[in-house]
Structures are given as structure tokens and as C-alpha cells.
Amino acid sequence: MPIRSSLCAAFAAATLLLAGCGSKSETEVASGTYTDTETGKTADYRISSSDDGDNGKVTIKTDDGEVQFGGEAKLPAGLTPFPGSKMTGGFAGASEGKQGGLASFEVKGKAADVIGHYRRQIEAAGLKVKSEMNAEDTMIISAEKPDDANTSIQVTTTQNGDMVEGAVTYGSGR
């Protein structure tokens, strides 16, 4: 779903402001409707802060769908975090029957163990690993649902000392 760059810039600035907000529960910081001056199309937005500013988020809704930046990172259905992981960020979106997102994490451990954890869950969910890459400290696996290339998951891990930094990117729908 296309979003005007000026709208993105405004939301990026608002998201930076969330870092200074402090609240133990989700609090709306701002909301409203934005009208694109070139197309006349509108988008509703809501900016909120939660958990003492750690999980601020921006939600944008249009006639085409919805996208959320920030907030609590969520993995796709069927996947659970590697034990001890801290979810560090993410985004999710949905439009015209399609949905997807990204959840980033960090954990003390070995990249190969983290990849193995997600590989087992991905295969148990009926997806097939289509490609693997190992380059220096980075490992990536990509998987698809058989006969449905629109349903995919990619796991990327990078070893950084005794820590693994990574992300799970996913999408589904037609």
C-alpha cells in the first residue's frame, strides 16, 4: 500500500517523540486523519506510547489496509521465540487479503542454534526451506508454503560475539 513520503516523515518524527513518553499502559499521543494533497485520499493514524515509552507505535489505516510500526514485535502464527530472546522491534501490515511483517530479536547464543529452532517450527508449520545462506557471521533461511509462493518466511541471524541479532520476515495472502 503506497504511503506518501511526507506522511512517512511526519510519522517518523512522531515516533522519535515517543521515546520520551512514559506510561505503564498504552496511551494515545496523537491521532487524526491525513489527506494527501495530490490524490485527495485519506489515511487515519494513531500514535501511542506504552511500557514507559519502550513500545511506542504508529498505526496507519487506509481504504487499502493497515500498517503498524513499532509496538510489541510479533512472530507469525506457529512460531515462538528462541528461548531467552528479547523481541526488539518490528512492523506488520495488511492490505487486500495480504499480510506480512517483520519481528526483530536478540539473544545470547549461537546463530546456528537459533536458525535450527526456527527451521523446526517452519517445517512443522508445513513450509519448505527453499534456500540457505551462510556468509561470515550471518545465516539466512527462506521458506515457502508448497504451491503458495505468497506464503513465505525468512529468518536472518547474525552472530555478534556471544549475542545473536536477527529478524523473522513473513508474508501471506494473494
Secondary structure as a PSIPRED ss2 file (coil, helix, strand):
# PSIPRED VFORMAT (PSIPRED V4.0)

   1 M C   1.000  0.000  0.000
   2 P C   1.000  0.000  0.000
   3 I C   1.000  0.000  0.000
   4 R C   1.000  0.000  0.000
   5 S H   0.000  1.000  0.000
   6 S H   0.000  1.000  0.000
   7 L H   0.000  1.000  0.000
   8 C H   0.000  1.000  0.000
   9 A H   0.000  1.000  0.000
  10 A H   0.000  1.000  0.000
  11 F H   0.000  1.000  0.000
  12 A H   0.000  1.000  0.000
  13 A H   0.000  1.000  0.000
  14 A H   0.000  1.000  0.000
  15 T H   0.000  1.000  0.000
  16 L H   0.000  1.000  0.000
  17 L H   0.000  1.000  0.000
  18 L H   0.000  1.000  0.000
  19 A C   1.000  0.000  0.000
  20 G C   1.000  0.000  0.000
  21 C C   1.000  0.000  0.000
  22 G C   1.000  0.000  0.000
  23 S C   1.000  0.000  0.000
  24 K C   1.000  0.000  0.000
  25 S C   1.000  0.000  0.000
  26 E C   1.000  0.000  0.000
  27 T E   0.000  0.000  1.000
  28 E E   0.000  0.000  1.000
  29 V E   0.000  0.000  1.000
  30 A E   0.000  0.000  1.000
  31 S E   0.000  0.000  1.000
  32 G E   0.000  0.000  1.000
  33 T E   0.000  0.000  1.000
  34 Y E   0.000  0.000  1.000
  35 T E   0.000  0.000  1.000
  36 D C   1.000  0.000  0.000
  37 T C   1.000  0.000  0.000
  38 E C   1.000  0.000  0.000
  39 T C   1.000  0.000  0.000
  40 G C   1.000  0.000  0.000
  41 K C   1.000  0.000  0.000
  42 T E   0.000  0.000  1.000
  43 A E   0.000  0.000  1.000
  44 D E   0.000  0.000  1.000
  45 Y E   0.000  0.000  1.000
  46 R E   0.000  0.000  1.000
  47 I E   0.000  0.000  1.000
  48 S E   0.000  0.000  1.000
  49 S E   0.000  0.000  1.000
  50 S C   1.000  0.000  0.000
  51 D H   0.000  1.000  0.000
  52 D H   0.000  1.000  0.000
  53 G H   0.000  1.000  0.000
  54 D C   1.000  0.000  0.000
  55 N C   1.000  0.000  0.000
  56 G C   1.000  0.000  0.000
  57 K E   0.000  0.000  1.000
  58 V E   0.000  0.000  1.000
  59 T E   0.000  0.000  1.000
  60 I E   0.000  0.000  1.000
  61 K E   0.000  0.000  1.000
  62 T E   0.000  0.000  1.000
  63 D C   1.000  0.000  0.000
  64 D C   1.000  0.000  0.000
  65 G E   0.000  0.000  1.000
  66 E E   0.000  0.000  1.000
  67 V E   0.000  0.000  1.000
  68 Q E   0.000  0.000  1.000
  69 F E   0.000  0.000  1.000
  70 G E   0.000  0.000  1.000
  71 G C   1.000  0.000  0.000
  72 E C   1.000  0.000  0.000
  73 A C   1.000  0.000  0.000
  74 K C   1.000  0.000  0.000
  75 L C   1.000  0.000  0.000
  76 P C   1.000  0.000  0.000
  77 A C   1.000  0.000  0.000
  78 G C   1.000  0.000  0.000
  79 L C   1.000  0.000  0.000
  80 T C   1.000  0.000  0.000
  81 P C   1.000  0.000  0.000
  82 F C   1.000  0.000  0.000
  83 P C   1.000  0.000  0.000
  84 G C   1.000  0.000  0.000
  85 S C   1.000  0.000  0.000
  86 K E   0.000  0.000  1.000
  87 M E   0.000  0.000  1.000
  88 T E   0.000  0.000  1.000
  89 G E   0.000  0.000  1.000
  90 G E   0.000  0.000  1.000
  91 F E   0.000  0.000  1.000
  92 A E   0.000  0.000  1.000
  93 G E   0.000  0.000  1.000
  94 A E   0.000  0.000  1.000
  95 S E   0.000  0.000  1.000
  96 E C   1.000  0.000  0.000
  97 G C   1.000  0.000  0.000
  98 K E   0.000  0.000  1.000
  99 Q E   0.000  0.000  1.000
 100 G E   0.000  0.000  1.000
 101 G E   0.000  0.000  1.000
 102 L E   0.000  0.000  1.000
 103 A E   0.000  0.000  1.000
 104 S E   0.000  0.000  1.000
 105 F E   0.000  0.000  1.000
 106 E E   0.000  0.000  1.000
 107 V E   0.000  0.000  1.000
 108 K E   0.000  0.000  1.000
 109 G C   1.000  0.000  0.000
 110 K C   1.000  0.000  0.000
 111 A H   0.000  1.000  0.000
 112 A H   0.000  1.000  0.000
 113 D H   0.000  1.000  0.000
 114 V H   0.000  1.000  0.000
 115 I H   0.000  1.000  0.000
 116 G H   0.000  1.000  0.000
 117 H H   0.000  1.000  0.000
 118 Y H   0.000  1.000  0.000
 119 R H   0.000  1.000  0.000
 120 R H   0.000  1.000  0.000
 121 Q H   0.000  1.000  0.000
 122 I H   0.000  1.000  0.000
 123 E H   0.000  1.000  0.000
 124 A H   0.000  1.000  0.000
 125 A C   1.000  0.000  0.000
 126 G C   1.000  0.000  0.000
 127 L C   1.000  0.000  0.000
 128 K E   0.000  0.000  1.000
 129 V E   0.000  0.000  1.000
 130 K E   0.000  0.000  1.000
 131 S E   0.000  0.000  1.000
 132 E E   0.000  0.000  1.000
 133 M E   0.000  0.000  1.000
 134 N E   0.000  0.000  1.000
 135 A E   0.000  0.000  1.000
 136 E C   1.000  0.000  0.000
 137 D C   1.000  0.000  0.000
 138 T E   0.000  0.000  1.000
 139 M E   0.000  0.000  1.000
 140 I E   0.000  0.000  1.000
 141 I E   0.000  0.000  1.000
 142 S E   0.000  0.000  1.000
 143 A E   0.000  0.000  1.000
 144 E E   0.000  0.000  1.000
 145 K E   0.000  0.000  1.000
 146 P C   1.000  0.000  0.000
 147 D C   1.000  0.000  0.000
 148 D E   0.000  0.000  1.000
 149 A E   0.000  0.000  1.000
 150 N E   0.000  0.000  1.000
 151 T E   0.000  0.000  1.000
 152 S E   0.000  0.000  1.000
 153 I E   0.000  0.000  1.000
 154 Q E   0.000  0.000  1.000
 155 V E   0.000  0.000  1.000
 156 T E   0.000  0.000  1.000
 157 T E   0.000  0.000  1.000
 158 T E   0.000  0.000  1.000
 159 Q E   0.000  0.000  1.000
 160 N E   0.000  0.000  1.000
 161 G C   1.000  0.000  0.000
 162 D C   1.000  0.000  0.000
 163 M E   0.000  0.000  1.000
 164 V E   0.000  0.000  1.000
 165 E E   0.000  0.000  1.000
 166 G E   0.000  0.000  1.000
 167 A E   0.000  0.000  1.000
 168 V E   0.000  0.000  1.000
 169 T E   0.000  0.000  1.000
 170 Y E   0.000  0.000  1.000
 171 G E   0.000  0.000  1.000
 172 S E   0.000  0.000  1.000
 173 G C   1.000  0.000  0.000
 174 R C   1.000  0.000  0.000
